[in-house]
Amino acid sequence: MSPAGVTEPRGGRRVPRIVFYTYPGFLDGSLSFARAMSDRAELHVLLELSPEAWRRNLCEAVPSNLPSGVIPADATLKEAFPPGVREYWYRTASFSLVVHRCRRSLHPSTWWVGYQAMQAIRRLDPDIIHFNGSSLRLAGLLPLLERYPIVLNEHDPEAHPGERTWRSALHRRLTFRRVDRFILHNRALRSSFCSHYRVSPRRVDVVPLGVYDIFREWAVAAPPEDRRTILFFGRLSHYKGLDILYQAAARLAERVAGVRIIFFGRPNEGYCPPPPPELPNGGRLEILDEHITNSRLVELIQRATVVVCPYVEASQSGVILTAYAFAKPVVATRVGGLPEYVIDGETGLLVPPRDPESLATALMTILTDDCLVQRMRTAIVHLRENGLGWQGIADRTLAVYRRALPT
């Protein structure tokens, strides 16, 4: 038996061998996690790239003409990222790309690439397979991995309004039946997740996501902050509360002269944003309807005083974790798991959802109170190094692996 009280990893290995399978939409957290976990386990990372995900999150500069199949990642990615990003994966035991050229999830060529990924995993003979999210491209092939314990991160225990599709329902149903342990990233939705999917609470662990410090690698020089600038960024969707923020913006502009609110992101397919209002008192709404590049995003975060998340529904938010990387306070709604990431009065302010008056008041408070903003920034740095630090998250995830291993 190992000192941790579980069966030794196969083959007498001193540390567990983990396969960590992830996706571009989660790469900001995945690389931070990989760097921390590589100090604790033999970690092999596979990153799935598909045509529709090629420019998601950190993958904007990855070449789009890669050959299909499983290929080494380092030679391709080291030229696509700032030099410091390579430090996030260089201690992993291996890092590979699973490249799909076909857009269709249910297609023979897609299944063939998925089969190659399954074979690559089996050759590694891991102690644990950790999927950071699920995909219809792999769901039907999971029986090929039946001998291995599987841990799954479920980022959205409940699909967001306007984003529920038969594909997401199908891949969850196929995937969940093979999972030994689930990891959620907030406590708020644990009970409803277990009830909806008929999963025993004993199989569900809650481990937070850490601050997306990796975005600091795109910071060239800190531009001056504009004390009256508010930033809203990320993909636009029904649940993001854009209409509520527009109402709050008009009220805020009446109280704070020259307020500037920047909206940076593109609408999800099928979502038509409401028309922006005209602001009084010299206020400005700037709509940047374009793909969010990492360098541009970092510049805007650095210039802003506060980041706003007026969501009407949420699990957790990568927007919050990105803002924290630059010690920016966040005004967010009290929905889903957001109160577990925004500590009210310490790292930001929480307001009721669908309440433009409360939202306007909270934003005004931060824009007009320099001492409060400084206290919040200090608290965010502390949280970044402690409760939402990736070293502690890696330790907690390692404990999940131990529970998933056969005794």
Secondary structure, 3 states (H helix, E strand, C coil): CCCCCCCCCHHHCCCCEEEEEECHHHHHHHHHHHHHHCCCCEEEEEEEECHHHCCCHHHHHCCCCCCCEEEECHHHHCCCCCHHHHHHCCCCCEEEEEECCCCCCCCHHHHHHHHHHHHHHHHHCCCEEEEECCCHHHHCCHHHHCCCCEEEECCCCCCCCCCCCHHHHHHHHHHHCCCCEEEECCCCCHHHHHHHHCCCHHHEEECCCCCCHHHHHHCCCCCCCCCCEEEEECCECHHHCHHHHHHHHHHHHHHCCCCEEEEECCECCCCCCCCCCCCCCCCEEEEECCCCCHHHHHHHHHHCCEEEECCCCCCCCHHHHHHHCCCCCEEEECCCCHHHCCCECCCEEEECCCCHHHHHHHHHHHHHCHHHHHHHHHHHHHHHHCCCCHHHHHHHHHHHHHHHCCC
